Amino acid sequence: MKDIYCLAIESSCDETSVSIVKNGTTEIATVTSTQIDIHALYGGVVPEIASRKHIENITIILNELLIKSKMKIEDIDFIAVTYGPGLIGSLLIGVMTAKTLSFIYKKPIVPVHHIAGHIYASNLTERLSFPLIALVVSGGHTELIYMDADYSFKKIGETLDDAVGEAYDKVGRILELPYPAGPKLDSLAHRGKDTYNLPTPLDDESYNFSFSGLKSACMNLKNTLSMKKEVLRKEDLAASFQNRVVKILVKKTIKAALEYNVKNIIIAGGVAANSGLRDELKKAAIDNSINLIIPDLKNCTDNATMIASAGYYAFLKNGASELDFNAKATESLF
């Protein structure tokens, strides 16, 4: 069978990324330009700045990619691009670049949902085996997804309010941590003890999640201690918060795997880089004889490598798209 090479573009938020992947599993080369240092000055991503930086970076990193991979556009079989969800200005830069390349070089094009990309980041570590349960945890999403085949997604649970990554950012601000707060809160938690009596969020029989109450409990605790002129032990609050989050994520993921009779679990999204979650899910998977696939750390955050992998299976299942698709700020995978 002929090898199929995909050139992918990801620009849904503040990372400009391009990648070439062979057969959906083998990374040939990836170049990513990050804007974290710029947006850290504002305490979060500024959409206008993000889209302007994408314009500045996209052609530069495309050239770097071709040099790094020792390939030409003519060697590519098709182009994949994130079309949504995300910041609309940022998405448009990637989509228009992909459409331009597709038109000029007469290459098929495949629009890829951003969350499908995160799911297929694990496919670059180990070929996905079906059926499986995917735990999607990011700044904008917290979902449990059942898959019985490639590019087949069934949502079985979701957050009812804050996404888990959003909760990390908000509690990070309570702890006065700089942006992005998630990795710093994770590190802080490992230096603290679970001493604060915080609630376990939505500990019920459903597959849904809720983190707004836990976030509010952290804020109320800080305010109460301040009024009493007592010291808030930041490491202990971080540990207490993270333990509650990890406990409920692991509990419901394992419950779903057992009830759906699957032997494979993957985690996807930026929060998949959280060391506490990775460690506890590994232990629970071993205890229940379940195969757990965790993406490499470099593939947890937004990148084009995962878009290329997802794009390959979308291409095999659905074929190429016409050039009339649009970028979408909000878009369901289901």
URLIN-V260879 format. One record per run of one state. SS is the DSSP state (alpha for helix, beta for strand, coil for the rest). FROM is the first residue (numbers start at 0). LEN is the number of residues. If there is no record, write none. Layout:
<<SS | FROM | LEN> <SS | FROM | LEN>>
//
This chain:
<<coil | 0 | 4> <beta | 4 | 6> <coil | 10 | 4> <beta | 14 | 8> <coil | 22 | 3> <beta | 25 | 9> <coil | 34 | 1> <alpha | 35 | 5> <coil | 40 | 6> <alpha | 46 | 23> <coil | 69 | 3> <alpha | 72 | 3> <coil | 75 | 2> <beta | 77 | 7> <coil | 84 | 3> <alpha | 87 | 18> <coil | 105 | 2> <beta | 107 | 6> <alpha | 113 | 7> <coil | 120 | 1> <alpha | 121 | 3> <coil | 124 | 7> <beta | 131 | 6> <coil | 137 | 4> <beta | 141 | 6> <coil | 147 | 6> <beta | 153 | 6> <coil | 159 | 4> <alpha | 163 | 11> <coil | 174 | 6> <alpha | 180 | 9> <coil | 189 | 19> <beta | 208 | 1> <coil | 209 | 2> <alpha | 211 | 16> <coil | 227 | 6> <alpha | 233 | 26> <coil | 259 | 4> <beta | 263 | 5> <coil | 268 | 1> <alpha | 269 | 4> <coil | 273 | 1> <alpha | 274 | 13> <coil | 287 | 3> <beta | 290 | 4> <coil | 294 | 2> <alpha | 296 | 3> <coil | 299 | 4> <alpha | 303 | 15> <coil | 318 | 2> <beta | 320 | 1> <coil | 321 | 6> <beta | 327 | 1> <coil | 328 | 6>>
//
